[in-house]
Amino acid sequence: MKRLLTVLLVFPAMLFAQTQSLTLQKTYELAEQNYPLIRQRELIKQTSEYSEENLGKGFLPQINLSGQATYQSAVTQVKLPAPGLFIEPLSKDQYRILGDVS
């Protein structure tokens, strides 16, 4: 009885599956409806274009500018007992600016 019930349920499904035809165009339509990345095809295309643009910009000159300021609580002093020779002590404030073009 169980076997007969299984055959009666499965056999119509098998017939129905064999009678439907699937064209290539219908396959593309189903893929666009069901595959999430195809819905994002335009975003993927834009990402690719941005990557290509950025690769082209790698050859453009780059300018870097940086700066630094420091304050020391104590600095080294040089005292030489020589007549007419006086070495100024370093300032406790020091500033540095660096520009780089490559």
Secondary structure, DSSP 8 states (H G I E B T S, - for coil): -HHHHHHHHHHHHHHHHHH----HHHHHHHHHHH-HHHHTHHHHHHHHHHHHHHHHHTTS--EEEEEEEEE-SS--------TT-------SEEEEEEEEE-
